[in-house]
Amino acid sequence: MIKNCNLRRTSEIVFGFSKIFRERIDSSKFYFAHPEIPIYILEELGVKPSNLCIRERLDMEDNCQKPCDVPGMTILIQSNEFQAGIQRLLVHNGYQISEFSEKMMALKKLRVQTLKVIKSKFIDIRNGSDVTKNPLGSLCLLDEEKMVIFLSSQLPSYCSYQSLIPPVLNNFLNGAILDLLPVSQILSNKNFIHHVLDLYNIPSLGDDGEANKLPCTYPKKIRRRRK
């Protein structure tokens, strides 16, 4: 099941290490699935992707910085408009709102703060072990224990808060949203959230939480369904 042909339990194996993980995580502490095994087979066997096995957390033990609040972004993410927008996107991607009820309640408490330098550690949540190789390099991370998004206050010119926050939010939502461009767009102004989603042909929701039908002039979307 793994690359050197030794058999391991599927619960011990991971796949899909990103470039960031490879550079900042001690890969010697993991068993990797053979790269020629298709992902759909790995998922059927119960092998998890690395992003569901590893959590990045702020290293508070070696951090003397005082975080600065970003009230505008916090208010936007906690707003009813943003919550409704995320629900529209979840349904558009083939999910039921009820599947994310706890996650949505947690987002209502989410705060956004900045730090000059983000020093973090990576935890393998399967056994609680620290698998960090390099604690530096993050520009944005969500600490799920504190429900705080930490952003670097020293961003490169090619980055913005609107581009950094969607991936960590989506990771919190178990990767449910396939296209993150609408998420970055609705982080700009809560007053235009539903207008932006309308432009992306994201159906509005009825009182029953189901998507309303789009006019026939819109192209048909291919939506993923959770197994």
C-alpha positions, -999 to 999 in steps of 0.1 A, spaced: 0 0 0 30 23 4 58 32 -19 84 7 -6 58 -21 -8 55 -26 29 20 -32 40 5 -8 65 -30 -1 79 -49 25 58 -53 46 89 -15 51 90 -12 62 54 -17 96 38 -16 110 3 -15 144 -14 13 163 4 14 198 -10 47 217 -17 42 237 15 38 205 35 69 189 19 91 219 28 78 225 63 68 191 77 90 162 87 80 137 61 100 109 78 71 106 103 46 96 76 38 66 54 28 77 19 5 59 -5 21 47 -37 18 75 -63 4 52 -90 -27 43 -69 -56 65 -81 -71 88 -55 -106 74 -58 -93 40 -48 -74 55 -18 -105 72 -7 -126 40 -10 -100 22 12 -102 49 38 -68 66 32 -70 103 41 -54 133 23 -27 150 43 -47 182 49 -73 162 69 -46 146 91 -24 176 98 -34 209 116 -13 240 117 -14 259 149 1 291 162 32 283 183 22 303 214 51 289 235 77 307 215 57 338 205 59 371 225 41 392 199 8 408 207 -18 402 179 -36 431 164 -73 428 157 -87 433 121 -122 444 131 -135 450 96 -127 415 84 -140 400 116 -173 418 114 -177 407 77 -170 370 84 -193 369 114 -221 387 95 -253 369 85 -247 379 49 -213 361 47 -228 330 65 -257 330 39 -231 333 11 -211 304 23 -243 283 26 -251 291 -10 -217 279 -21 -220 247 0 -253 238 -16 -240 247 -50 -212 222 -45 -237 194 -37 -239 195 1 -267 199 26 -265 229 50 -272 205 79 -239 188 72 -221 219 83 -243 232 111 -215 230 137 -190 245 114 -212 275 105 -219 281 142 -181 282 148 -176 307 119 -199 331 138 -173 333 165 -143 336 141 -119 365 146 -92 379 124 -59 391 138 -24 401 124 11 392 136 43 406 123 58 371 120 37 339 122 55 310 138 35 278 137 37 241 144 21 212 125 3 185 145 -6 151 133 -42 150 147 -43 112 145 -18 108 173 -11 144 185 25 143 175 45 175 165 57 169 129 71 204 123 104 208 104 103 245 97 81 268 119 83 298 96 67 306 63 29 309 69 12 341 58 -22 330 70 -34 302 93 -66 293 111 -62 282 147 -93 260 152 -89 258 189 -90 296 193 -111 301 162 -88 329 151 -74 336 116 -39 349 120 -25 370 91 10 383 85 11 420 87 40 420 62 25 406 30 43 403 -3 30 427 -30 12 398 -48 -9 388 -18 -40 402 -1 -61 392 28 -89 383 4 -67 358 -14 -52 342 17 -83 337 38 -104 315 14 -80 284 14 -79 282 52 -117 287 54 -122 260 29 -98 237 47 -120 242 78 -150 232 57 -132 200 47 -125 213 11 -162 214 3 -159 245 -21 -142 237 -54 -139 272 -68 -125 297 -42 -127 328 -65 -162 337 -53 -151 334 -17 -123 359 -22 -148 382 -39 -174 382 -12 -147 390 14 -145 425 0 -179 440 10 -207 423 29 -233 446 12 -226 430 -22 -222 394 -13 -254 381 -29 -249 403 -59 -214 388 -65 -228 352 -61 -255 360 -86 -229 371 -111 -212 337 -106 -245 319 -112 -246 305 -77 -283 298 -70 -300 315 -41 -316 293 -14 -352 288 -6 -366 286 29 -361 249 29 -323 253 23 -326 240 -12 -312 258 -42 -336 278 -63 -336 270 -100 -315 291 -123 -330 306 -154 -325 284 -184 -300 309 -199 -274 299 -174 -250 271 -182 -255 239 -164 -231 232 -135 -215 199 -127 -217 195 -90 -199 172 -67 -218 150 -43 -204 138 -10 -204 100 -7 
